[in-house]
Structure formats: structure tokens, C-alpha cells
């Protein structure tokens, strides 16, 4: 695999969610999920732009999703297209296909935007209490 695997972690999020469950707060976990989705959606257009464009199918398959614990960005539809996305992103040495970590590049390019998204969401949650 070429380069670093991009990842952003919010330290203490697990503990915050646990404490909110104890308080029986329904709204903050929803707000955190929304922040995760907003952060993932910020990466989506950059990932589509970074994806190689032979036919454009790979770029069109880039999708953002979220849970209350994590926001994700994925490429590749079902079946063969999903396998193709992994081969393009991570490479395949036996077939002499070089890695093109376009998702990692997209995340790395949007780190300040992702950080701002989480900061706004956490500050809004804090202000509620």
C-alpha cells in the first residue's frame, strides 16, 4: 500500500456517547451523527475529483455515510465495481497495478474542514448543557 491510510479520530467520543446515554440525552447523539455525516460529505466531492477518470464510474460511486460513532467515505458499488475500487485504491502488485489512494488524498486535503465541522458540532453540544 502506498502512503498513509487516512483517518481522523475524535478522542473521547466513545466516553461522551456513554455519558450521554446515562443522562438519557436523545438529541446530542443525533447531532454527533449529523456532524459525522457533514464531515464525510465534505470529503465526498474532493474524493470524486481525486478518483481516476477512465469511464467516470468509480468517481460516481463515491458515497458518504455516517453512524453516531463514525463518518465514512466509500467507493465502489456492489459486485465487481466494489472490487475494482479496492484494486485502484490499494493497488495489485501481481497485476502491476499501482496504488492510487485517492480517498486518502481527499481526506488529507479536507482535514481543516473536517476539524471545523467537528469543532462546531461539539461546541453546539456543549452549549446545550
N, C-alpha and C positions, 0 to 999 in steps of 0.2 A: 504494500500500500504506500502510495506517495503522500508525503506531507502529514500533517497532524489531523486527527479526527476532531472536527469542530464540535464544541459542546459548551453550553453556558449553564451553570448551576447556580441556583439561588440558595445560599447557605441558610439553614434554619427553617426552610419552608415546611418540611415534614413536621417539625415541632409546632410551628404556628398552626398548621391544619389540625394537629392533635388537640391543641389547646382550644381552638375554636369549636371543635366537636364537643368538648367538655362544657363549653359555655352555651352550647346549642344555638350557635350563630349560623343561620342559614345563608345569609347574604354574602359574607366575605368569601367563602369557598367558591361561590358563583363568580364573584369579582376576580378572584385569582385565576379561575378557569378562563374568564374573558381576557385577562391580561396575558395568559399563555397563548391564547388564540391570536390576540393582537400582535404579539411578538413574532409568532410563526408566520402570520400574514405579512408582516414587514419583510420577511426573508423571501417570501414566495416570488415576487416579481424579479428580484435580483437573481434568484436561482433559475428562473425561466430564461433570463438574459444570459446567464453563465452556461447554460446547458448547450452541448454541441447541437448544431442545426443541420443535420443531413436531410431529414424529412420534416422535422419540427415536432414529431410525435412525443419525443422524450420531454421537450420543454412543455408541451401541453399537458403532460401527465403529472407535473409538479403540483402537489397539494399540501396545504397547511391544515393541521388539526390540533386538538388540544384536549387534555383532561385537567382535573384540578391539580395534578402533580407535575405535568409536563406539557410543553408545546412541541410539536414535531413538524418536520417538513420531509415529505417523501416524494420519490419519483418512481414512475413505472406503474402501469395499470396491471390488471390481472394477467396471469399466464406468461407467455413469452416476453411480453414487454417489460414485465417486472424483472425478469432475469436479465434482460438487456440493460436495464438501468444500472443494476449492480455491476455488471461487467464493465460498462463505460465508466462508472464512478470509481471502482476499485481496481480495474484492470484485470487482465488474464494473461499471465506470463507464458503459459504453454501456447497460446494462440497469438502471442506477440502483440497483445492489445495493451497499450499504455494506459495507466490510470489517469482519469480526468476528474478529479474530485470537485466537481462544480458545486455541489451542495455545501461542502466545507468552505469553499471560497465565498459563497453567498453569505453564509453565517458570519464569517470573519469580516466581510465588508459591512455588515449591518450591526455589529456589536454595539456601537454607541446608541443606535436607535432602539435596540432590544433593551439595553440598560435603562434608557429613559422611560420606555414603556413600563418596565417593572417598577421603577422608582415612583412613577406617578401612581400606579395601582397600589403599591404598598403605603404611600403617603395618604392616599384616599382612605384606605382601610384603617390606618392609624387614627385619622381624624374622626372616623365614626365612633371610636371609643373615647 
